[in-house]
Amino acid sequence: MPGVADARGRYATPLDGFGRRSYIAGRLPNLPDLLSAWIVHPQALVPSTTMPSLGVSAAQARDMAAYLDSLQ
């Protein structure tokens, strides 16, 4: 499985309980469509973020967002 080209692995928070969180990256409401957009291109929503673009399709991002929401 290919990795994320821009990932450097220096900054991250655990994803445990992500579905219970109120905010994405401490700034954006944790809503499914917004989370999917964040996964596809986080810099478009928070230009100063250290999260890299993951290079995934919109459909893949929706699946990832659904999984993250399931982490209660």
N, C-alpha and C positions, 0 to 999 in steps of 0.2 A: 504494500500500500504506500503510495507516495506521500511524503510529508508536506507541510506548508512551507513554501519557499522562504517567506519572510519571517517565520517564527524563529525566535532566539531563546525562548524558554526562560526568560529572566523574571518576568512579572506574571503572576496569575493568582487567582483565588480558587479555593476548592469549589467544585460544582455541586457538592452535597446540598440538598435542599433548594436547588435553584428554582424549582417551581413555586416555592413559598416566598421568594424574594419580591419586593415591591418594585425594584429598579434594576435595569441593565446597566452595568458599569457605573452604578451609583448616580446615574443622571436621567435615564430614559425609563418611562413606565414599562414594566414587564408585561407586554401584550404580545400575543402570538405573531401578528403581522410585523410589528416593530422588531421583535427578536429575529425574525427571518431576515429582515432588511439589514439588521446589525451583523448577522452572520455572513451575509453576502459581501457587504462593504461597510465595515464599521467607521472608517474615516469620513464617510459621507454624513454620518450622524453626529460623530464627535471627532472633529479633525485632530485633536491632540491625543487621541487614544494610542496606546501601544499595541492594541490588538491588530494583528495583520489581517488582510483580506484572505479568506480561506480558499478562494478559487473554486467554490462550489456553485451549482446551479440553484435557481430559485426553489425547485422541487426538493433538492437535497437539503437546502436550508430549512424548508418547512418541516421535513422529517427530523432534522436536528433540533429544531425549536420544540417540536412535539416531545421528543425524548427529554430535553432539558426541563420542560414543563412537568414531566412525569416524576422528576426527582423531588419527591416530597420529603 
